């Protein structure tokens, strides 16, 4: 069971709103709206996706990693810890 299972409905709802925001940006481009207005909306979508990512990362730590460590299985704990570190590196990557 994924670490985000308890928050799944909220995450899906938020992703649907983000999807709507992206469609709105597409419409803005199609309508030749002002560049800065479009960039402002893109920044809002990026922030919203980062918030979803943070929630997923929290679930991974509080469920997957915690359970792997608590299991006493050193191999599983090492694997989940490595996954966590790689996810954090991807999450904070800015370029």
RABELWO-V48868 format. One record per backbone hydrogen bond with DSSP energy under -1.0 kcal/mol. CO is the residue of the C=O (numbers start at 1). NH is the residue of the N-H. E is the energy in kcal/mol with one decimal. If there is no record, write none. Layout:
# RABELWO-V48868
co = <CO CO>
nh = <NH NH>
e = <E E>
This chain:
# RABELWO-V48868
co = <2 4 5 7 8 9 10 11 12 13 14 15 16 17 18 19 20 21 22 23 24 25 26 27 28 29 34 35 36 37 38 39 40 41 42 43 44 45 46 47 48 49 50 51 52 53 54 55 56 57 58 59 60 61 63 64 65 66 67 69 72 73 74 75 76 77 78 79 80 81 82 83 84 85 86 87 88>
nh = <5 7 8 11 12 13 14 15 16 17 18 19 20 21 22 23 24 25 26 27 28 29 30 31 33 32 38 39 40 41 42 43 44 45 46 47 48 49 50 51 52 53 54 55 56 57 58 59 60 61 62 63 65 66 67 68 69 70 71 72 74 77 78 79 80 81 82 83 84 85 86 87 88 89 90 91 92>
e = <-1.5 -1.5 -1.2 -2.5 -2.7 -2.3 -2.4 -2.6 -2.1 -1.8 -2.3 -2.4 -2.0 -2.1 -2.5 -2.2 -2.1 -2.0 -2.4 -2.1 -2.2 -2.4 -2.5 -2.1 -2.6 -1.7 -1.8 -2.7 -2.2 -1.6 -2.3 -2.3 -1.7 -2.2 -2.6 -2.3 -2.3 -2.7 -2.2 -2.0 -1.9 -2.7 -2.5 -1.9 -2.3 -2.7 -2.4 -2.1 -2.2 -2.3 -2.9 -1.3 -2.8 -1.6 -2.4 -2.0 -2.4 -2.7 -1.6 -1.2 -1.1 -2.7 -2.5 -2.3 -2.8 -2.3 -2.4 -2.5 -2.2 -2.4 -2.5 -2.5 -2.6 -2.2 -2.2 -2.7 -2.3>
